[in-house]
Amino acid sequence: SQKIEQNSEALNIQEGKTATLTCNYTNYSPAYLQWYRQDPGRGPVFLLLIRENEKEKRKERLKVTFDTTLKQSLFHITASQPADSATYLCALDILGGYSGGGADGLTFGKGTHLIIQP
Amino acid sequence: DVKVTQSSRYLVKRTGEKVFLECVQDMDHENMFWYRQDPGLGLRLIYFSYDVKMKEKGDIPEGYSVSREKKERFSLILESASTNQTSMYLCASSLWGTEQYFGPGTRLTVT
């Protein structure tokens, strides 16, 4: 069966250090992978999208890598701040979608709870 | 900025009631989605729509139906609410092959 795995336990990082979150998947061949941030009681907010032909993507203090051979994405936050504390979700598209027409159904991992300690 | 709004932030309904959750987006997105989120289970796709009057089942469609009569509006219907449908419901929209924009969520409690 299709599976997406993220660190299930909370990740505690000291302020100023780099936080690295992992997303592993099996039995998928995604065309792209996305990362979202979710704060308690709110909807997820999009952060980065990386396509299967891209190895790395950056946005300010964020960096995402995508290794389709290892079936893994790493999400890095450099110079972490307490305001970065949140749950981070990775999501994969299912190529071809449910209808076979390329519709954009996403499957989400359960998320990693990141805590940045001052 | 893209805005996705949901009709209620909190809703309490009784078992057996018919429940309507409304979602509206203002960016002319083709795709709209309904998810539910439960502790330990994460976000799960219920239904999505890629055009007006078109709908596709997601991972957990049982007990739900949807309606998309206008491009900007996507409704989730619980025909006969049950306690196991107590959850956070999230609506999202997107263009093809791009990120999804989520609404604030509706926390539904069925008693």
Interface residues (C-beta under 8 A of the other chain):
Chain A: A31 Y32 Q34 G41 R42 G43 P44 V45 F46 L49 L89 D93 G97 Y98 S99 G101 G102 A103 D104 G105 L106 T107 F108 G109 K110 G111
Chain B: V4 N31 F33 Y35 G40 L41 G42 L43 R44 L45 F48 Y50 E56 K57 G58 D59 L90 A92 S94 W96 G97 T98 E99 Q100 Y101 F102 G103 P104 G105
